[in-house]
Amino acid sequence: MWSSRTPQLPQHAFQRHTQRSTFRNTRGFSTSSSLSHGHITPPKPGEELYVTFIDKDGTEVKLAVCEGDNLLDIAQAHDLEMEGACGGSCACSTCHVIVLDEEYYDRMPEPDDDENDMLDLAFGLTETSRLGCQVKMTKELDGLKVKLPAMTRNLQASDFN
């Protein structure tokens, strides 16, 4: 038999449910820590590795860095013109760099499929192109020189509208 009476919930159950659904439907504001992108620690004396960035105007900037730092973080920490739109997650090509010496390029681990997919979208792709977010400095790369391309292509923005 069907009852026409609506089941009654205790008042406290209704309040908890209402509070949860009200909270769930509100938008919060959050920010990234200022240290999350482009933050690097200065190298200890005697442990420096060096990398040189050449910008689109031909200006060379030689920097002392730590082992394990990636080129995107290094560039952003020193206010060089490298966007890194995806925050270093290998989901764009705005940190595209061109390794100037093939010997250094050959010392790097091979780019994986994700990096190659993103490089296919990069402006000015060369045989020695890499994504800066994927190149970590090692002792073998001490003295590396990379050129920043004349422009980048940010597919996350409205470049093609």
mmCIF file of the C-alpha atoms, coordinates in Angstrom:
data_MODEL
# 
_entry.id   MODEL 
# 
loop_
_atom_site.group_PDB 
_atom_site.id 
_atom_site.type_symbol 
_atom_site.label_atom_id 
_atom_site.label_alt_id 
_atom_site.label_comp_id 
_atom_site.label_asym_id 
_atom_site.label_entity_id 
_atom_site.label_seq_id 
_atom_site.pdbx_PDB_ins_code 
_atom_site.Cartn_x 
_atom_site.Cartn_y 
_atom_site.Cartn_z 
_atom_site.occupancy 
_atom_site.B_iso_or_equiv 
_atom_site.pdbx_formal_charge 
_atom_site.auth_seq_id 
_atom_site.auth_comp_id 
_atom_site.auth_asym_id 
_atom_site.auth_atom_id 
_atom_site.pdbx_PDB_model_num 
ATOM 1   C CA . MET A 1 1   ? 0.000  0.000  0.000   1.00 0.00 ? 1   MET A CA 1 
ATOM 2   C CA . TRP A 1 2   ? 1.130  3.467  -0.815  1.00 0.00 ? 2   TRP A CA 1 
ATOM 3   C CA . SER A 1 3   ? 1.081  6.099  1.813   1.00 0.00 ? 3   SER A CA 1 
ATOM 4   C CA . SER A 1 4   ? 0.147  9.641  0.961   1.00 0.00 ? 4   SER A CA 1 
ATOM 5   C CA . ARG A 1 5   ? 2.199  10.878 3.856   1.00 0.00 ? 5   ARG A CA 1 
ATOM 6   C CA . THR A 1 6   ? 5.559  12.437 2.932   1.00 0.00 ? 6   THR A CA 1 
ATOM 7   C CA . PRO A 1 7   ? 8.420  11.059 5.007   1.00 0.00 ? 7   PRO A CA 1 
ATOM 8   C CA . GLN A 1 8   ? 9.743  13.628 7.447   1.00 0.00 ? 8   GLN A CA 1 
ATOM 9   C CA . LEU A 1 9   ? 13.442 14.215 7.925   1.00 0.00 ? 9   LEU A CA 1 
ATOM 10  C CA . PRO A 1 10  ? 14.729 15.402 11.260  1.00 0.00 ? 10  PRO A CA 1 
ATOM 11  C CA . GLN A 1 11  ? 15.395 19.161 11.228  1.00 0.00 ? 11  GLN A CA 1 
ATOM 12  C CA . HIS A 1 12  ? 19.168 18.715 11.778  1.00 0.00 ? 12  HIS A CA 1 
ATOM 13  C CA . ALA A 1 13  ? 19.471 16.489 8.662   1.00 0.00 ? 13  ALA A CA 1 
ATOM 14  C CA . PHE A 1 14  ? 17.790 19.147 6.542   1.00 0.00 ? 14  PHE A CA 1 
ATOM 15  C CA . GLN A 1 15  ? 20.097 21.852 7.891   1.00 0.00 ? 15  GLN A CA 1 
ATOM 16  C CA . ARG A 1 16  ? 23.243 19.822 7.144   1.00 0.00 ? 16  ARG A CA 1 
ATOM 17  C CA . HIS A 1 17  ? 22.038 19.022 3.616   1.00 0.00 ? 17  HIS A CA 1 
ATOM 18  C CA . THR A 1 18  ? 21.155 22.660 2.956   1.00 0.00 ? 18  THR A CA 1 
ATOM 19  C CA . GLN A 1 19  ? 24.483 23.886 4.271   1.00 0.00 ? 19  GLN A CA 1 
ATOM 20  C CA . ARG A 1 20  ? 26.415 21.421 2.118   1.00 0.00 ? 20  ARG A CA 1 
ATOM 21  C CA . SER A 1 21  ? 24.543 22.186 -1.082  1.00 0.00 ? 21  SER A CA 1 
ATOM 22  C CA . THR A 1 22  ? 24.738 25.931 -0.457  1.00 0.00 ? 22  THR A CA 1 
ATOM 23  C CA . PHE A 1 23  ? 28.478 25.682 0.081   1.00 0.00 ? 23  PHE A CA 1 
ATOM 24  C CA . ARG A 1 24  ? 28.922 23.485 -2.981  1.00 0.00 ? 24  ARG A CA 1 
ATOM 25  C CA . ASN A 1 25  ? 27.193 26.016 -5.233  1.00 0.00 ? 25  ASN A CA 1 
ATOM 26  C CA . THR A 1 26  ? 29.345 28.968 -4.240  1.00 0.00 ? 26  THR A CA 1 
ATOM 27  C CA . ARG A 1 27  ? 32.489 29.891 -6.068  1.00 0.00 ? 27  ARG A CA 1 
ATOM 28  C CA . GLY A 1 28  ? 35.619 30.493 -4.153  1.00 0.00 ? 28  GLY A CA 1 
ATOM 29  C CA . PHE A 1 29  ? 38.501 32.686 -5.159  1.00 0.00 ? 29  PHE A CA 1 
ATOM 30  C CA . SER A 1 30  ? 41.928 31.139 -5.127  1.00 0.00 ? 30  SER A CA 1 
ATOM 31  C CA . THR A 1 31  ? 45.354 32.179 -6.278  1.00 0.00 ? 31  THR A CA 1 
ATOM 32  C CA . SER A 1 32  ? 48.570 30.388 -7.073  1.00 0.00 ? 32  SER A CA 1 
ATOM 33  C CA . SER A 1 33  ? 51.487 30.925 -4.823  1.00 0.00 ? 33  SER A CA 1 
ATOM 34  C CA . SER A 1 34  ? 53.869 33.481 -6.267  1.00 0.00 ? 34  SER A CA 1 
ATOM 35  C CA . LEU A 1 35  ? 56.630 30.897 -5.940  1.00 0.00 ? 35  LEU A CA 1 
ATOM 36  C CA . SER A 1 36  ? 54.900 28.213 -7.990  1.00 0.00 ? 36  SER A CA 1 
ATOM 37  C CA . HIS A 1 37  ? 56.050 29.289 -11.442 1.00 0.00 ? 37  HIS A CA 1 
ATOM 38  C CA . GLY A 1 38  ? 59.472 30.573 -12.294 1.00 0.00 ? 38  GLY A CA 1 
ATOM 39  C CA . HIS A 1 39  ? 60.892 30.098 -8.797  1.00 0.00 ? 39  HIS A CA 1 
ATOM 40  C CA . ILE A 1 40  ? 64.412 28.790 -8.557  1.00 0.00 ? 40  ILE A CA 1 
ATOM 41  C CA . THR A 1 41  ? 66.980 28.658 -5.795  1.00 0.00 ? 41  THR A CA 1 
ATOM 42  C CA . PRO A 1 42  ? 70.329 30.334 -6.455  1.00 0.00 ? 42  PRO A CA 1 
ATOM 43  C CA . PRO A 1 43  ? 73.149 27.796 -6.826  1.00 0.00 ? 43  PRO A CA 1 
ATOM 44  C CA . LYS A 1 44  ? 75.627 27.271 -4.008  1.00 0.00 ? 44  LYS A CA 1 
ATOM 45  C CA . PRO A 1 45  ? 79.154 28.551 -4.679  1.00 0.00 ? 45  PRO A CA 1 
ATOM 46  C CA . GLY A 1 46  ? 81.086 25.977 -6.671  1.00 0.00 ? 46  GLY A CA 1 
ATOM 47  C CA . GLU A 1 47  ? 77.937 24.114 -7.772  1.00 0.00 ? 47  GLU A CA 1 
ATOM 48  C CA . GLU A 1 48  ? 76.875 26.521 -10.514 1.00 0.00 ? 48  GLU A CA 1 
ATOM 49  C CA . LEU A 1 49  ? 75.862 25.372 -13.964 1.00 0.00 ? 49  LEU A CA 1 
ATOM 50  C CA . TYR A 1 50  ? 75.618 27.930 -16.747 1.00 0.00 ? 50  TYR A CA 1 
ATOM 51  C CA . VAL A 1 51  ? 73.017 28.444 -19.430 1.00 0.00 ? 51  VAL A CA 1 
ATOM 52  C CA . THR A 1 52  ? 72.866 31.267 -21.963 1.00 0.00 ? 52  THR A CA 1 
ATOM 53  C CA . PHE A 1 53  ? 69.589 32.518 -23.398 1.00 0.00 ? 53  PHE A CA 1 
ATOM 54  C CA . ILE A 1 54  ? 69.612 34.521 -26.631 1.00 0.00 ? 54  ILE A CA 1 
ATOM 55  C CA . ASP A 1 55  ? 66.451 36.556 -27.055 1.00 0.00 ? 55  ASP A CA 1 
ATOM 56  C CA . LYS A 1 56  ? 64.735 37.435 -30.327 1.00 0.00 ? 56  LYS A CA 1 
ATOM 57  C CA . ASP A 1 57  ? 66.812 40.638 -30.558 1.00 0.00 ? 57  ASP A CA 1 
ATOM 58  C CA . GLY A 1 58  ? 70.084 38.707 -30.244 1.00 0.00 ? 58  GLY A CA 1 
ATOM 59  C CA . THR A 1 59  ? 70.832 39.797 -26.675 1.00 0.00 ? 59  THR A CA 1 
ATOM 60  C CA . GLU A 1 60  ? 72.686 37.100 -24.711 1.00 0.00 ? 60  GLU A CA 1 
ATOM 61  C CA . VAL A 1 61  ? 71.965 36.514 -21.031 1.00 0.00 ? 61  VAL A CA 1 
ATOM 62  C CA . LYS A 1 62  ? 74.286 34.065 -19.241 1.00 0.00 ? 62  LYS A CA 1 
ATOM 63  C CA . LEU A 1 63  ? 72.883 32.708 -15.975 1.00 0.00 ? 63  LEU A CA 1 
ATOM 64  C CA . ALA A 1 64  ? 74.236 30.587 -13.134 1.00 0.00 ? 64  ALA A CA 1 
ATOM 65  C CA . VAL A 1 65  ? 71.666 27.916 -12.240 1.00 0.00 ? 65  VAL A CA 1 
ATOM 66  C CA . CYS A 1 66  ? 71.247 24.763 -10.155 1.00 0.00 ? 66  CYS A CA 1 
ATOM 67  C CA . GLU A 1 67  ? 71.194 21.198 -11.365 1.00 0.00 ? 67  GLU A CA 1 
ATOM 68  C CA . GLY A 1 68  ? 67.564 20.130 -11.875 1.00 0.00 ? 68  GLY A CA 1 
ATOM 69  C CA . ASP A 1 69  ? 66.192 23.580 -12.758 1.00 0.00 ? 69  ASP A CA 1 
ATOM 70  C CA . ASN A 1 70  ? 64.241 23.595 -16.016 1.00 0.00 ? 70  ASN A CA 1 
ATOM 71  C CA . LEU A 1 71  ? 64.687 26.253 -18.686 1.00 0.00 ? 71  LEU A CA 1 
ATOM 72  C CA . LEU A 1 72  ? 61.152 27.636 -18.308 1.00 0.00 ? 72  LEU A CA 1 
ATOM 73  C CA . ASP A 1 73  ? 61.553 28.292 -14.577 1.00 0.00 ? 73  ASP A CA 1 
ATOM 74  C CA . ILE A 1 74  ? 65.010 29.777 -15.130 1.00 0.00 ? 74  ILE A CA 1 
ATOM 75  C CA . ALA A 1 75  ? 63.759 32.141 -17.844 1.00 0.00 ? 75  ALA A CA 1 
ATOM 76  C CA . GLN A 1 76  ? 60.722 33.268 -15.852 1.00 0.00 ? 76  GLN A CA 1 
ATOM 77  C CA . ALA A 1 77  ? 62.735 33.782 -12.660 1.00 0.00 ? 77  ALA A CA 1 
ATOM 78  C CA . HIS A 1 78  ? 65.045 36.126 -14.584 1.00 0.00 ? 78  HIS A CA 1 
ATOM 79  C CA . ASP A 1 79  ? 62.229 37.974 -16.405 1.00 0.00 ? 79  ASP A CA 1 
ATOM 80  C CA . LEU A 1 80  ? 63.183 36.657 -19.834 1.00 0.00 ? 80  LEU A CA 1 
ATOM 81  C CA . GLU A 1 81  ? 60.488 36.626 -22.485 1.00 0.00 ? 81  GLU A CA 1 
ATOM 82  C CA . MET A 1 82  ? 59.198 33.058 -22.179 1.00 0.00 ? 82  MET A CA 1 
ATOM 83  C CA . GLU A 1 83  ? 55.464 32.701 -21.584 1.00 0.00 ? 83  GLU A CA 1 
ATOM 84  C CA . GLY A 1 84  ? 54.937 29.131 -20.396 1.00 0.00 ? 84  GLY A CA 1 
ATOM 85  C CA . ALA A 1 85  ? 51.146 29.447 -20.748 1.00 0.00 ? 85  ALA A CA 1 
ATOM 86  C CA . CYS A 1 86  ? 50.444 25.960 -19.368 1.00 0.00 ? 86  CYS A CA 1 
ATOM 87  C CA . GLY A 1 87  ? 52.640 26.449 -16.314 1.00 0.00 ? 87  GLY A CA 1 
ATOM 88  C CA . GLY A 1 88  ? 55.182 23.860 -17.381 1.00 0.00 ? 88  GLY A CA 1 
ATOM 89  C CA . SER A 1 89  ? 52.816 20.918 -17.831 1.00 0.00 ? 89  SER A CA 1 
ATOM 90  C CA . CYS A 1 90  ? 53.860 20.186 -21.437 1.00 0.00 ? 90  CYS A CA 1 
ATOM 91  C CA . ALA A 1 91  ? 50.472 21.302 -22.766 1.00 0.00 ? 91  ALA A CA 1 
ATOM 92  C CA . CYS A 1 92  ? 51.512 24.222 -24.997 1.00 0.00 ? 92  CYS A CA 1 
ATOM 93  C CA . SER A 1 93  ? 54.521 25.343 -27.027 1.00 0.00 ? 93  SER A CA 1 
ATOM 94  C CA . THR A 1 94  ? 55.069 28.817 -25.567 1.00 0.00 ? 94  THR A CA 1 
ATOM 95  C CA . CYS A 1 95  ? 58.335 27.793 -23.879 1.00 0.00 ? 95  CYS A CA 1 
ATOM 96  C CA . HIS A 1 96  ? 59.851 26.626 -27.181 1.00 0.00 ? 96  HIS A CA 1 
ATOM 97  C CA . VAL A 1 97  ? 63.637 27.029 -27.312 1.00 0.00 ? 97  VAL A CA 1 
ATOM 98  C CA . ILE A 1 98  ? 66.183 26.236 -30.001 1.00 0.00 ? 98  ILE A CA 1 
ATOM 99  C CA . VAL A 1 99  ? 69.336 24.496 -28.797 1.00 0.00 ? 99  VAL A CA 1 
ATOM 100 C CA . LEU A 1 100 ? 72.179 26.118 -30.723 1.00 0.00 ? 100 LEU A CA 1 
ATOM 101 C CA . ASP A 1 101 ? 74.767 23.349 -30.444 1.00 0.00 ? 101 ASP A CA 1 
ATOM 102 C CA . GLU A 1 102 ? 73.798 19.871 -31.673 1.00 0.00 ? 102 GLU A CA 1 
ATOM 103 C CA . GLU A 1 103 ? 76.319 18.360 -29.266 1.00 0.00 ? 103 GLU A CA 1 
ATOM 104 C CA . TYR A 1 104 ? 74.300 19.711 -26.329 1.00 0.00 ? 104 TYR A CA 1 
ATOM 105 C CA . TYR A 1 105 ? 71.042 18.634 -27.962 1.00 0.00 ? 105 TYR A CA 1 
ATOM 106 C CA . ASP A 1 106 ? 72.379 15.075 -28.219 1.00 0.00 ? 106 ASP A CA 1 
ATOM 107 C CA . ARG A 1 107 ? 73.203 15.083 -24.481 1.00 0.00 ? 107 ARG A CA 1 
ATOM 108 C CA . MET A 1 108 ? 69.541 15.627 -23.599 1.00 0.00 ? 108 MET A CA 1 
ATOM 109 C CA . PRO A 1 109 ? 67.056 12.812 -23.077 1.00 0.00 ? 109 PRO A CA 1 
ATOM 110 C CA . GLU A 1 110 ? 64.893 12.232 -26.155 1.00 0.00 ? 110 GLU A CA 1 
ATOM 111 C CA . PRO A 1 111 ? 61.647 14.233 -26.148 1.00 0.00 ? 111 PRO A CA 1 
ATOM 112 C CA . ASP A 1 112 ? 58.665 12.046 -25.257 1.00 0.00 ? 112 ASP A CA 1 
ATOM 113 C CA . ASP A 1 113 ? 55.494 11.808 -27.359 1.00 0.00 ? 113 ASP A CA 1 
ATOM 114 C CA . ASP A 1 114 ? 53.716 14.598 -25.451 1.00 0.00 ? 114 ASP A CA 1 
ATOM 115 C CA . GLU A 1 115 ? 56.605 16.996 -26.009 1.00 0.00 ? 115 GLU A CA 1 
ATOM 116 C CA . ASN A 1 116 ? 56.846 16.070 -29.696 1.00 0.00 ? 116 ASN A CA 1 
ATOM 117 C CA . ASP A 1 117 ? 53.098 16.673 -30.105 1.00 0.00 ? 117 ASP A CA 1 
ATOM 118 C CA . MET A 1 118 ? 53.451 20.158 -28.621 1.00 0.00 ? 118 MET A CA 1 
ATOM 119 C CA . LEU A 1 119 ? 56.600 20.902 -30.625 1.00 0.00 ? 119 LEU A CA 1 
ATOM 120 C CA . ASP A 1 120 ? 54.650 20.155 -33.813 1.00 0.00 ? 120 ASP A CA 1 
ATOM 121 C CA . LEU A 1 121 ? 52.584 23.257 -32.966 1.00 0.00 ? 121 LEU A CA 1 
ATOM 122 C CA . ALA A 1 122 ? 55.589 25.491 -32.260 1.00 0.00 ? 122 ALA A CA 1 
ATOM 123 C CA . PHE A 1 123 ? 56.415 28.480 -34.439 1.00 0.00 ? 123 PHE A CA 1 
ATOM 124 C CA . GLY A 1 124 ? 59.831 28.204 -36.132 1.00 0.00 ? 124 GLY A CA 1 
ATOM 125 C CA . LEU A 1 125 ? 60.400 24.532 -35.332 1.00 0.00 ? 125 LEU A CA 1 
ATOM 126 C CA . THR A 1 126 ? 63.957 23.287 -35.966 1.00 0.00 ? 126 THR A CA 1 
ATOM 127 C CA . GLU A 1 127 ? 65.788 19.964 -35.673 1.00 0.00 ? 127 GLU A CA 1 
ATOM 128 C CA . THR A 1 128 ? 67.099 21.076 -32.259 1.00 0.00 ? 128 THR A CA 1 
ATOM 129 C CA . SER A 1 129 ? 63.860 22.510 -30.850 1.00 0.00 ? 129 SER A CA 1 
ATOM 130 C CA . ARG A 1 130 ? 62.779 21.596 -27.325 1.00 0.00 ? 130 ARG A CA 1 
ATOM 131 C CA . LEU A 1 131 ? 60.222 22.786 -24.798 1.00 0.00 ? 131 LEU A CA 1 
ATOM 132 C CA . GLY A 1 132 ? 61.945 24.698 -22.023 1.00 0.00 ? 132 GLY A CA 1 
ATOM 133 C CA . CYS A 1 133 ? 59.711 23.121 -19.383 1.00 0.00 ? 133 CYS A CA 1 
ATOM 134 C CA . GLN A 1 134 ? 61.053 19.688 -20.328 1.00 0.00 ? 134 GLN A CA 1 
ATOM 135 C CA . VAL A 1 135 ? 64.785 20.509 -20.317 1.00 0.00 ? 135 VAL A CA 1 
ATOM 136 C CA . LYS A 1 136 ? 66.301 20.119 -16.863 1.00 0.00 ? 136 LYS A CA 1 
ATOM 137 C CA . MET A 1 137 ? 69.816 21.341 -16.303 1.00 0.00 ? 137 MET A CA 1 
ATOM 138 C CA . THR A 1 138 ? 72.423 18.661 -15.646 1.00 0.00 ? 138 THR A CA 1 
ATOM 139 C CA . LYS A 1 139 ? 76.200 18.726 -15.405 1.00 0.00 ? 139 LYS A CA 1 
ATOM 140 C CA . GLU A 1 140 ? 76.278 17.454 -19.008 1.00 0.00 ? 140 GLU A CA 1 
ATOM 141 C CA . LEU A 1 141 ? 74.369 20.574 -20.094 1.00 0.00 ? 141 LEU A CA 1 
ATOM 142 C CA . ASP A 1 142 ? 76.663 23.056 -18.315 1.00 0.00 ? 142 ASP A CA 1 
ATOM 143 C CA . GLY A 1 143 ? 77.381 25.798 -20.877 1.00 0.00 ? 143 GLY A CA 1 
ATOM 144 C CA . LEU A 1 144 ? 74.146 25.233 -22.845 1.00 0.00 ? 144 LEU A CA 1 
ATOM 145 C CA . LYS A 1 145 ? 73.073 28.017 -25.245 1.00 0.00 ? 145 LYS A CA 1 
ATOM 146 C CA . VAL A 1 146 ? 69.460 28.319 -26.356 1.00 0.00 ? 146 VAL A CA 1 
ATOM 147 C CA . LYS A 1 147 ? 67.746 30.809 -28.619 1.00 0.00 ? 147 LYS A CA 1 
ATOM 148 C CA . LEU A 1 148 ? 64.230 32.038 -28.019 1.00 0.00 ? 148 LEU A CA 1 
ATOM 149 C CA . PRO A 1 149 ? 62.190 32.027 -31.239 1.00 0.00 ? 149 PRO A CA 1 
ATOM 150 C CA . ALA A 1 150 ? 60.996 35.288 -32.785 1.00 0.00 ? 150 ALA A CA 1 
ATOM 151 C CA . MET A 1 151 ? 57.455 34.491 -31.651 1.00 0.00 ? 151 MET A CA 1 
ATOM 152 C CA . THR A 1 152 ? 55.417 31.737 -30.021 1.00 0.00 ? 152 THR A CA 1 
ATOM 153 C CA . ARG A 1 153 ? 52.008 30.304 -30.741 1.00 0.00 ? 153 ARG A CA 1 
ATOM 154 C CA . ASN A 1 154 ? 49.647 30.094 -27.765 1.00 0.00 ? 154 ASN A CA 1 
ATOM 155 C CA . LEU A 1 155 ? 46.757 27.824 -28.733 1.00 0.00 ? 155 LEU A CA 1 
ATOM 156 C CA . GLN A 1 156 ? 45.208 28.293 -25.298 1.00 0.00 ? 156 GLN A CA 1 
ATOM 157 C CA . ALA A 1 157 ? 44.615 31.955 -26.083 1.00 0.00 ? 157 ALA A CA 1 
ATOM 158 C CA . SER A 1 158 ? 42.440 33.278 -28.859 1.00 0.00 ? 158 SER A CA 1 
ATOM 159 C CA . ASP A 1 159 ? 45.261 33.448 -31.421 1.00 0.00 ? 159 ASP A CA 1 
ATOM 160 C CA . PHE A 1 160 ? 43.129 32.000 -34.180 1.00 0.00 ? 160 PHE A CA 1 
ATOM 161 C CA . ASN A 1 161 ? 39.840 33.857 -33.766 1.00 0.00 ? 161 ASN A CA 1 
# 
